[in-house]
């Protein structure tokens, strides 16, 4: 068969080259996503997100590709926060006497704290905690920084690592002993009302963040027995994972004056009187990366929104004998596109099918293929990672930038619509305990609740799940009575099986 025959095969989705790509990559094939746990563990490794082989349980190493993904994701969050927050950095070590001040807070973390007891060979006079979270590190400084109402509000955030002695089954990005990428914001305000407005602002920031990741979330007010230790109340964002479990991907806490009273954080109001500040805090960890990978990925590997993909476009030259012109054009094209996109020119000696497989595995949003016949026509083949309708099409090589941008918009729309459809199909209003117990094995159940803690615990016990919280948002559910006691109520709660 001549060169043109080979080229025709390559540009036919049913070609031998396409059919053989799986044979070439059998050793690296992923389990199907329907086997989610196995699929997740494999994609973390084969797509080079994290290396799990570090010799301390629950501590993992970011591969450069995974860390690039992480940086692009958190740059969105920082962009949203930087509009009215200031970035800062506080020490990792917290003196024991500061850490132990807030009794309820410490009770919530006492089994998870790592303690530094020695400096070299010498025992320390004061034990130092590795921060599980930073309230007790930051608020002694707030006491020094805040003097009058003119100093308020304060809105700061930091992106740091935190340590928690996790005793459950550890899993990369989901449950770790070192959370390597914890964005925590801390704010101080004159009044409860100002703090309430900040809570709402934080929720909106987080919803915008996840919308740009093409991830739909549910927002709920956590029950009193599951709030952040030391908070007045906690609002959480959750996603529905492919295996029917829920993953908490963000929390917002109204702290009231609880920590202010503990750390004596006061300000002089306009009347010259001393008042305690009202505070909030809110955090997102690398669980957002876990959600991104899990919700959008497919049997072929990662599927990444263009905004956060480490490689947005890969150029694959289709080379035969005497293909110098193709290679030269591919190089010039890659240089041109690199002014607008994150580009890789795959000039390796791998077969085209192997290249396609590798870049699909890594979730590259758009692949460009250039062969001799394309070059003769002044065209290039564009192949998006996800699509509706036509999978591959030829476009004018001189106008490919605009075509890439169109594909990016389509990809983002497709990813969000698909994820939203999956979330909606995973939510179900249940009128009985039995129905809820059955459904939480598949997704998120919604049941009536009178608001009494006793009934909440009965729901959790009988359904073998957690009460995630009461829905916050515009969605209304037709609820008439508590699923436990039968009392008339208009309140409801989400039920799920969290990671």
Secondary structure, 3 states (H helix, E strand, C coil): CCHHHHHHHHCCCCCHHHHHHHHHCHHHCCCCCCCHHHHHHHHHHHCCCEECCCCCCCCCEECHHHHHHHHHHHHHHHHHHCCCCEECCCCCEEEHHHHCCCHHHHHHHCCCCEEEEEECCEEEEEEEEECCCCHHHHHHHHHHHCCEHHHCCEEEEEEEEEECCCCCCCECCCECCEEEEEEEEEEEECCHHHHHHHHHHHHHHHHHHHHHCCCCCEEEECCHHHCCCCCCEEEEEEEECCCCCEEEEEEEEEEECHHHHHHCCEEECCCCCEEECEEEEEEECCHHHHHHHHHHCECCECCCCCCCCCCCEEEEECCCCCCHHHHHHHHHHHHHHCCCCCEEEECCCCCHHHHHHHHHHCCCCEEEEECHHHHHHCEEEEEECCCCCCCEEEEEHHHHHHHHHHHHHHHHHHHHHHHHHHHHHHEEECCCHHHHHHHCCCCEEEEECCCCHHHHHHHHHHHCCEEEEEECCCCCCCCCECCCCCCECCCEEEEECEC
